[in-house]
Amino acid sequence: MKRARDILALQRPDGSWGQFHTMAIPTALPTANHPLATEQALRHLHILGFTAEDEAVQRAIAYMEYHLAQPESVIFFEKKHDPKIFTDLMLSAWLRLFVPDHPGAMRVAKQWAAIIEAAFADGSYNHERYAKSFAQQLGKTLNPKAGVFVNFVTFYQIALLQGMLTPETESAMLDYAISYPNGLGYICRTPLNQPPEEFSRKASHYLAAIELIAGYALAPQKLGIAKDWLLQHQLPDGQWDFGPKANDGVYFPLCDSWRKAEDRRRDCTVRVTKLLKNL
């Protein structure tokens, strides 16, 4: 596929694609203002089916492992976020997506699991317990302006915590995340219990959040509304079609081109069918 070849050609000798953190900018391919960054490249490759068996991913894993293992290594600076905590969170989330039992990533995942277990100790979210456990586990006081730490319903924590929580905490956390009014950070800006009315680019991003949540053991019990939404939008011929505007160069297309409507419908159907198998 041309998109994969273009991304692979941009990988640097150290295994990165340059700057790491740009999840908030869904760049399809590099531009003068938004060069392709490492986690964007990893997101593309993950969507396209690349695994830890592929050479390019192995090189990226080695890059992430190196920075995760270095006590002073920081790949992102931002005043409101402790740079090392954020670095470890980002790297560990991506490592676990490709290598679920990665030892270094598991160390960080266990810290965040302890934080979430404390936050939902009585079955509902308690921010004071969350902040207290955050400080105990990570050695830093929670900055109330550090959005990605204050709001844990983001791509990073949700990706990191799969398989890490007790059933009781996973159930309570998923209920909280699915009803969170601001959606899933870096992926979708609308509540996951309110599917979009129409298939569109917005619906594609909503689906991306559901795909991430679907990695949890209890997801089939929690995502009935999303499953019903998908089945309601199934075409009479059994396929799905998000429409041409869903082509954002990130989640779609999966093939090289949508010049033909049948290629678009095939891409959409492959994606939805894969998700429904997990629900």
Secondary structure as UniProt FT lines:
FT   HELIX           2..9
FT   TURN            13..14
FT   TURN            23..24
FT   HELIX           38..47
FT   TURN            48..49
FT   TURN            52..53
FT   HELIX           55..69
FT   TURN            71..72
FT   TURN            79..80
FT   HELIX           83..98
FT   TURN            100..101
FT   HELIX           103..119
FT   TURN            120..122
FT   HELIX           127..138
FT   TURN            144..145
FT   HELIX           147..150
FT   HELIX           155..160
FT   TURN            161..163
FT   HELIX           167..179
FT   TURN            181..182
FT   STRAND          184..185
FT   TURN            186..187
FT   TURN            192..193
FT   HELIX           201..213
FT   TURN            214..215
FT   TURN            217..218
FT   HELIX           219..222
FT   HELIX           224..232
FT   TURN            236..237
FT   HELIX           244..246
FT   HELIX           261..278
//
